[in-house]
Amino acid sequence: MSAEKSVVRTSPPEKPAVSPGRRKFLSGMAGAASSGCLMAMGVGIYSHQASALPALALRPPGALPEQEFLAACTRCGICVRDCPPYNDVDDKTKTPVLRPILKLAAPGDPVPTGTPYFTARTAPCIMCAGIPCVRNCPTGALDTELDDINKARMGLAVLVDEETCLAFLGLRCEICYNVCPVNGKAITLEKRHNPRSDRHAMLLPKVHSEYCTGCGLCEKVCILEESAIRVIPFALAQGKIGEHYLKGWEEKEKHGGKSLIGDQYEVEVRGLEGRQFGDTRVTDETPPHIGSADELADPPPVDPALIKDTDPEGTP
């Protein structure tokens, strides 16, 4: 007799019920993790965007190049603490007021949070002789070898709008020149004839990058509602010439005044025989004999009525 095997079917075990509190806790943890990832991504994107210093944000004196500065700065705030305030006058009450110069960037500011910066139009650097912000920096984010504030290069003053600058309009305004702490070097005045008047000259401000400290005083005191001169970080304000370019006049000076390309020969141009080298003006009259060096340096003016068209061969 064959034995029959019976199969006993059993129902699967019931899953333990998850309490509403546990479910809520797990959902909250998942949401927090997602928010943290998004926040970290946002902070990363913001930090990358803020790695380039904005146009109106200036670092303290002696700040290292931006990427090196961000790596070295611990956001301790000591430079801000030791920076003396700027003596200003309130626009509304016309009373004296002390304005902090350096400040630590808050969330939403145009530079990475916690890093020190200043804005020239609000409160410029007052060029402290002792440079306390540099001297007390504990990390070297501000170059401790900077021993002279006149060697600081916080930015570069740039005349951004000649059309509104009063000097270019023919009016007398040398305030940026007068307040410049490196007076006569960082900003000079270029004399130019005023086409609107025969009795006055235009005194035009000209900035020299070799001496400009980027303190921002010129921008602060500009009397226009929007300053015509701005102090901008060097990376934005100044071009860069290729290293393969050589300035002939500098190379000549380095080599004792000897030209690096050898002697140059002046080749007469057909139809312009007897003219000063480089003088290509064509007239009906042969110029008089020119003998003195002064006459060669400043040839006589030519009457426009005497100038005629020339053919492609250059013959008058």
Buried (B, 14 or more C-beta within 10 A) or exposed (E): EEEEEEEEEEEEEEEEEEEEEEEEEEEEEEEEEEEEEEEEEEEEEBEEEBEBBBBBBBBBBBBBEBEEBBEBBEBBBBBBEBBBEBEBEEEEEEEEEEEEBBBBBEEEBBBBBBBBBBBBBBBBBBBBEEBBBBBBBEEBBBBEEBEEBEEBBBBBBBBBBEEBBBBBEBEEBBBBBEBBBBEEEBBBBEEEEBEEEEEEBBBBBEBBBEBBBBBBBBBBBBEEEEBBBBBBBBEBBEEEEEEEEEEEEEEBEEEEEEEEEEEEEEEEEEBBEEBBEEBEEBBEEEBEEBEEEEEEEEBEEBEEEEEEEEEEEEEE
